[in-house]
Amino acid sequence: MNMVRYWAIIITITMLLSGCITSGNEPSTSQTQPPRTSQTNNNAQQPTPPKRDIASERRAAKAALERDIHELWRKFPGKTGIAVRRIDGDWTIGKRLNDLFPQQSVSKVWVAMTILDQVDKRRLSLADPVKITKNDLAVFHQPIRTQVIRNGEVTESIRSLMERAIIKSDNTANDSLLRTAGGPEAVRRFISNRRLGRIRFGPGERLLQSGIAGIEWRQEYSVGRKFYTARANLPREQRKRALDKYLADPIDGATPDALVNALDRLSKYDLLSSASSKLLLNLLTRVTSGPRRLKAGVPAGWQFLHKTGTGQDLPPVSTGYNDIGIMTAPDGTRYAVAVLLADTTASVPERMRLMQSVTRAVARHHR
């Protein structure tokens, strides 16, 4: 073998061996890891969602509720007061918040509070008996009257009479509690001492209603329909003067703002002891009057308690058609609501629809 051929073979073998070693040491393409920039690009495609601005959402909901309340108020005929207070949020919105409106039977709440305050101070007991005779009968709605007339007199505990006054809105039961508490001045002292604001208390059902009608009270008016007959026999102008005077400066007037603030404080046990507050709140959950007023607009799953009031009519005008209450959302948030109609020509169904619309709006904008 010549030298040229020999070195050609050696060089060829060396090149083959070099290629085998290189091929064995290099990783395969399938084992190669992706570059770091690939992971960075994936993360960039999944941005973190922005945090919800709960405070901003609540402000927007409050503003929307205020607009809805304004529209309801603007379209309704007569003098109307509306107040909504978020008890756990410390704000109040509404219309005619500081105008006085007739309370009518809403004022039974202040009688009950005055009684319970005296119970808290051990001046009275819920078990104390109260006697009611024919001379104690009042006017208008008083279911207890049947028993009094049948038996000559009735004796019931303070607690029983409070249930009648709040749950059934019994005027004679309420006047009997008023007498037991010390009369109208005792209630006015309670309102003043608790700094409840612009809430007035009248002289009791008999004098209040006869004054609104423009007649002088006689005890015989408490039986049958004698009050209605005496009122109907008055000249219309006399009745109108008396009614107009009452509406211009209601002796039992209260402002929507003061009413929802009082409900706020009652719900926080700020006016009475814990036991007395719970008792009164429980009675208000069992009220049977006005089922088609505020209550009918409260959604399923919400809790509700309230007290109604209804004044006299001089067609085509109705007066003192009211409802105040507390609605509690499923999450525990509470709203105090008051809708007061000083005077209106709207029909009863229209009045009820207004009240239902207010509570529906509160629930709709709850955040």
LUMVEX-796187 format. One line per field, with one value per residue (C-alpha): residue in three letters; z, x, y. Coordinates in steps of 0.1 Angstrom, whole numbers, plus 5000, padded with zeros to 4 digits. Example, Ala and Ser with C-alpha at 12.3 -4.5 7.8 and 13.67 -1.06 7.14 Angstrom:
2
pagu <- Ala; Ser;
c3 <- 5078; 5071;
c1 <- 5123; 5137;
c2 <- 4955; 4989;
This chain:
367
pagu <- Met; Asn; Met; Val; Arg; Tyr; Trp; Ala; Ile; Ile; Ile; Thr; Ile; Thr; Met; Leu; Leu; Ser; Gly; Cys; Ile; Thr; Ser; Gly; Asn; Glu; Pro; Ser; Thr; Ser; Gln; Thr; Gln; Pro; Pro; Arg; Thr; Ser; Gln; Thr; Asn; Asn; Asn; Ala; Gln; Gln; Pro; Thr; Pro; Pro; Lys; Arg; Asp; Ile; Ala; Ser; Glu; Arg; Arg; Ala; Ala; Lys; Ala; Ala; Leu; Glu; Arg; Asp; Ile; His; Glu; Leu; Trp; Arg; Lys; Phe; Pro; Gly; Lys; Thr; Gly; Ile; Ala; Val; Arg; Arg; Ile; Asp; Gly; Asp; Trp; Thr; Ile; Gly; Lys; Arg; Leu; Asn; Asp; Leu; Phe; Pro; Gln; Gln; Ser; Val; Ser; Lys; Val; Trp; Val; Ala; Met; Thr; Ile; Leu; Asp; Gln; Val; Asp; Lys; Arg; Arg; Leu; Ser; Leu; Ala; Asp; Pro; Val; Lys; Ile; Thr; Lys; Asn; Asp; Leu; Ala; Val; Phe; His; Gln; Pro; Ile; Arg; Thr; Gln; Val; Ile; Arg; Asn; Gly; Glu; Val; Thr; Glu; Ser; Ile; Arg; Ser; Leu; Met; Glu; Arg; Ala; Ile; Ile; Lys; Ser; Asp; Asn; Thr; Ala; Asn; Asp; Ser; Leu; Leu; Arg; Thr; Ala; Gly; Gly; Pro; Glu; Ala; Val; Arg; Arg; Phe; Ile; Ser; Asn; Arg; Arg; Leu; Gly; Arg; Ile; Arg; Phe; Gly; Pro; Gly; Glu; Arg; Leu; Leu; Gln; Ser; Gly; Ile; Ala; Gly; Ile; Glu; Trp; Arg; Gln; Glu; Tyr; Ser; Val; Gly; Arg; Lys; Phe; Tyr; Thr; Ala; Arg; Ala; Asn; Leu; Pro; Arg; Glu; Gln; Arg; Lys; Arg; Ala; Leu; Asp; Lys; Tyr; Leu; Ala; Asp; Pro; Ile; Asp; Gly; Ala; Thr; Pro; Asp; Ala; Leu; Val; Asn; Ala; Leu; Asp; Arg; Leu; Ser; Lys; Tyr; Asp; Leu; Leu; Ser; Ser; Ala; Ser; Ser; Lys; Leu; Leu; Leu; Asn; Leu; Leu; Thr; Arg; Val; Thr; Ser; Gly; Pro; Arg; Arg; Leu; Lys; Ala; Gly; Val; Pro; Ala; Gly; Trp; Gln; Phe; Leu; His; Lys; Thr; Gly; Thr; Gly; Gln; Asp; Leu; Pro; Pro; Val; Ser; Thr; Gly; Tyr; Asn; Asp; Ile; Gly; Ile; Met; Thr; Ala; Pro; Asp; Gly; Thr; Arg; Tyr; Ala; Val; Ala; Val; Leu; Leu; Ala; Asp; Thr; Thr; Ala; Ser; Val; Pro; Glu; Arg; Met; Arg; Leu; Met; Gln; Ser; Val; Thr; Arg; Ala; Val; Ala; Arg; His; His; Arg;
c3 <- 5000; 4990; 5015; 4999; 5001; 5037; 5049; 5030; 5049; 5083; 5077; 5067; 5098; 5120; 5105; 5110; 5146; 5152; 5138; 5160; 5192; 5183; 5175; 5208; 5230; 5215; 5230; 5207; 5196; 5215; 5248; 5243; 5269; 5256; 5261; 5292; 5271; 5262; 5299; 5302; 5271; 5286; 5318; 5299; 5283; 5317; 5334; 5371; 5372; 5388; 5423; 5428; 5442; 5467; 5481; 5446; 5438; 5469; 5461; 5426; 5441; 5466; 5438; 5416; 5446; 5451; 5415; 5417; 5449; 5433; 5403; 5425; 5447; 5417; 5400; 5431; 5438; 5472; 5499; 5503; 5525; 5519; 5539; 5536; 5560; 5557; 5594; 5590; 5565; 5582; 5554; 5547; 5515; 5507; 5500; 5524; 5551; 5575; 5569; 5595; 5585; 5605; 5622; 5631; 5645; 5639; 5672; 5690; 5688; 5712; 5737; 5737; 5742; 5771; 5788; 5782; 5795; 5827; 5828; 5824; 5854; 5874; 5877; 5858; 5851; 5819; 5841; 5858; 5853; 5836; 5838; 5809; 5812; 5788; 5798; 5784; 5749; 5721; 5684; 5651; 5652; 5687; 5686; 5724; 5725; 5719; 5751; 5771; 5761; 5766; 5800; 5813; 5818; 5809; 5828; 5808; 5815; 5801; 5778; 5764; 5758; 5741; 5717; 5709; 5703; 5681; 5663; 5659; 5661; 5688; 5697; 5731; 5741; 5731; 5751; 5781; 5779; 5775; 5806; 5825; 5813; 5827; 5798; 5767; 5788; 5798; 5762; 5752; 5780; 5767; 5732; 5745; 5769; 5742; 5718; 5691; 5672; 5655; 5667; 5683; 5703; 5703; 5731; 5726; 5701; 5712; 5713; 5683; 5660; 5672; 5667; 5631; 5624; 5638; 5666; 5704; 5718; 5737; 5752; 5735; 5702; 5711; 5706; 5672; 5644; 5664; 5657; 5620; 5622; 5642; 5618; 5587; 5601; 5602; 5574; 5549; 5553; 5590; 5585; 5558; 5580; 5608; 5585; 5568; 5602; 5612; 5580; 5581; 5616; 5627; 5665; 5661; 5633; 5627; 5601; 5579; 5589; 5627; 5622; 5604; 5629; 5657; 5640; 5636; 5673; 5683; 5662; 5679; 5714; 5719; 5733; 5756; 5773; 5752; 5765; 5759; 5725; 5714; 5727; 5707; 5676; 5678; 5681; 5650; 5630; 5639; 5628; 5608; 5594; 5560; 5544; 5510; 5519; 5524; 5533; 5499; 5481; 5503; 5484; 5495; 5518; 5534; 5569; 5577; 5606; 5605; 5619; 5599; 5604; 5587; 5590; 5581; 5547; 5533; 5497; 5474; 5499; 5522; 5550; 5572; 5551; 5564; 5570; 5586; 5591; 5590; 5561; 5566; 5536; 5536; 5543; 5575; 5562; 5575; 5561; 5580; 5556; 5560; 5535; 5548; 5528; 5545; 5519; 5486; 5460; 5449; 5453; 5479; 5453; 5440; 5475; 5482; 5449; 5458; 5491; 5474; 5448; 5475; 5493; 5459; 5450; 5482; 5476; 5439; 5447; 5478; 5476;
c1 <- 5000; 5015; 5017; 4991; 4964; 4974; 4969; 4936; 4922; 4935; 4918; 4885; 4884; 4891; 4863; 4838; 4847; 4844; 4809; 4797; 4809; 4792; 4759; 4760; 4766; 4740; 4705; 4676; 4652; 4623; 4642; 4650; 4633; 4614; 4631; 4622; 4606; 4578; 4566; 4567; 4545; 4519; 4517; 4512; 4481; 4463; 4460; 4448; 4412; 4407; 4394; 4357; 4352; 4325; 4322; 4318; 4291; 4272; 4273; 4260; 4232; 4222; 4221; 4199; 4176; 4174; 4164; 4137; 4123; 4122; 4102; 4077; 4072; 4070; 4042; 4020; 3992; 3990; 4015; 4038; 4068; 4092; 4123; 4148; 4176; 4203; 4206; 4239; 4253; 4243; 4226; 4191; 4174; 4139; 4115; 4100; 4122; 4117; 4080; 4054; 4030; 4000; 4009; 3975; 3981; 4018; 4019; 4009; 4046; 4054; 4028; 4043; 4078; 4067; 4051; 4082; 4105; 4085; 4087; 4125; 4125; 4103; 4075; 4052; 4051; 4039; 4017; 3999; 3961; 3943; 3905; 3885; 3849; 3824; 3836; 3870; 3859; 3874; 3864; 3869; 3888; 3885; 3879; 3880; 3848; 3826; 3839; 3835; 3799; 3790; 3806; 3803; 3841; 3873; 3905; 3937; 3974; 3996; 4012; 3979; 3968; 4001; 3996; 3961; 3973; 4003; 3992; 3955; 3958; 3930; 3923; 3907; 3936; 3960; 3941; 3941; 3978; 3981; 3961; 3983; 4015; 4004; 3986; 3999; 4024; 4042; 4046; 4058; 4084; 4097; 4100; 4118; 4141; 4151; 4158; 4136; 4134; 4103; 4078; 4046; 4020; 3983; 3957; 3945; 3922; 3889; 3900; 3922; 3896; 3867; 3890; 3899; 3862; 3852; 3830; 3831; 3837; 3808; 3813; 3782; 3800; 3821; 3792; 3780; 3782; 3772; 3804; 3800; 3764; 3774; 3802; 3780; 3755; 3780; 3781; 3808; 3825; 3828; 3845; 3868; 3880; 3887; 3905; 3925; 3936; 3948; 3967; 3984; 3998; 3991; 3990; 4003; 4027; 4062; 4088; 4099; 4135; 4126; 4106; 4133; 4159; 4137; 4133; 4171; 4177; 4150; 4166; 4200; 4184; 4193; 4158; 4149; 4165; 4174; 4144; 4119; 4134; 4131; 4095; 4084; 4102; 4086; 4051; 4058; 4066; 4031; 4012; 3981; 3970; 3982; 3993; 3992; 4012; 4050; 4049; 4036; 4067; 4092; 4108; 4108; 4137; 4136; 4123; 4098; 4082; 4060; 4032; 4005; 3983; 3951; 3933; 3899; 3884; 3866; 3860; 3877; 3906; 3920; 3944; 3971; 3976; 4009; 4033; 4067; 4089; 4122; 4131; 4161; 4180; 4191; 4226; 4214; 4215; 4186; 4166; 4142; 4114; 4086; 4059; 4035; 4005; 3993; 3965; 3958; 3931; 3947; 3926; 3935; 3950; 3972; 3984; 3993; 4012; 4032; 4043; 4050; 4071; 4093; 4102; 4107; 4131; 4150; 4155; 4164; 4192; 4205; 4243;
c2 <- 5000; 5033; 5061; 5083; 5057; 5049; 5085; 5088; 5058; 5072; 5106; 5090; 5068; 5098; 5118; 5090; 5085; 5123; 5123; 5094; 5111; 5144; 5127; 5108; 5139; 5162; 5161; 5153; 5181; 5164; 5168; 5205; 5228; 5258; 5291; 5312; 5339; 5314; 5312; 5349; 5354; 5330; 5349; 5381; 5367; 5362; 5396; 5398; 5411; 5445; 5447; 5457; 5492; 5483; 5519; 5533; 5507; 5516; 5553; 5546; 5524; 5551; 5577; 5554; 5549; 5586; 5591; 5564; 5579; 5613; 5601; 5582; 5613; 5637; 5618; 5612; 5637; 5655; 5662; 5632; 5626; 5597; 5588; 5559; 5554; 5528; 5518; 5501; 5527; 5560; 5578; 5591; 5601; 5612; 5640; 5666; 5651; 5679; 5687; 5677; 5650; 5637; 5604; 5590; 5555; 5556; 5575; 5543; 5534; 5563; 5552; 5517; 5531; 5553; 5523; 5501; 5529; 5528; 5490; 5494; 5518; 5493; 5518; 5495; 5457; 5441; 5420; 5450; 5449; 5477; 5481; 5494; 5505; 5520; 5554; 5545; 5536; 5556; 5559; 5543; 5509; 5494; 5456; 5454; 5475; 5444; 5428; 5459; 5465; 5429; 5425; 5461; 5462; 5443; 5439; 5431; 5432; 5459; 5434; 5422; 5458; 5466; 5437; 5449; 5485; 5477; 5445; 5453; 5491; 5491; 5527; 5520; 5497; 5524; 5551; 5528; 5525; 5562; 5568; 5542; 5559; 5592; 5608; 5627; 5647; 5616; 5606; 5641; 5639; 5606; 5620; 5650; 5632; 5607; 5636; 5621; 5654; 5667; 5642; 5655; 5636; 5646; 5645; 5609; 5594; 5609; 5645; 5641; 5627; 5649; 5679; 5669; 5664; 5698; 5685; 5685; 5650; 5632; 5598; 5585; 5589; 5558; 5534; 5522; 5547; 5577; 5595; 5591; 5604; 5635; 5642; 5637; 5662; 5690; 5716; 5706; 5740; 5735; 5701; 5715; 5743; 5719; 5695; 5722; 5736; 5701; 5695; 5729; 5723; 5686; 5683; 5647; 5656; 5642; 5646; 5616; 5622; 5620; 5588; 5568; 5580; 5568; 5534; 5533; 5539; 5514; 5488; 5495; 5492; 5529; 5540; 5511; 5482; 5452; 5432; 5460; 5468; 5432; 5430; 5461; 5450; 5416; 5432; 5453; 5422; 5409; 5439; 5429; 5463; 5475; 5442; 5459; 5490; 5489; 5452; 5441; 5455; 5437; 5408; 5372; 5364; 5399; 5405; 5433; 5451; 5482; 5503; 5520; 5550; 5561; 5594; 5608; 5615; 5644; 5633; 5636; 5641; 5614; 5623; 5607; 5575; 5563; 5534; 5532; 5502; 5484; 5460; 5437; 5422; 5385; 5397; 5415; 5451; 5471; 5501; 5523; 5534; 5559; 5569; 5596; 5610; 5642; 5646; 5630; 5625; 5592; 5560; 5534; 5511; 5539; 5548; 5512; 5509; 5540; 5524; 5491; 5508; 5524; 5492; 5475; 5503; 5499; 5462; 5467; 5491; 5472; 5467;
